[in-house]
Structures are given as structure tokens and as C-alpha cells.
């Protein structure tokens, strides 16, 4: 075991509590697939040398 169990849960215990927020309900079924398609294929952003940008990329 790496480190003693006395330190278990240290980080979670010291992070400030943030209340859950209200969110709009997500579209589902056909409508959600349509959003996915548009996100992935219609406005494809390329970066640099003709490579597609990944969905998690935060580069401007």
C-alpha cells in the first residue's frame, strides 16, 4: 500500500462544498443524435496540418 490509510479521503475532505445546480433537461432519442451529428460532422474544426480537433480540445 502506498502511504498510510490515515490520509485516506484528505483531498475530498478539504475541497469546498459546492451545491448542485439546476440544468436544462437534455434532448434524447432522435433529437440528441441530430445534435451529435451536427457537433461531429457539420462544423468540423481543423487544427494546423489538416488534423481534426478532438472533442475535448479547448484550444482557441
Protein Blocks (a to p, Z undefined) as FASTA:
>chain_A
ZZjfklgoklmmmpccddddddddddehjllmmmmmmmmmmmcccehjhpacdfkbcbZZ
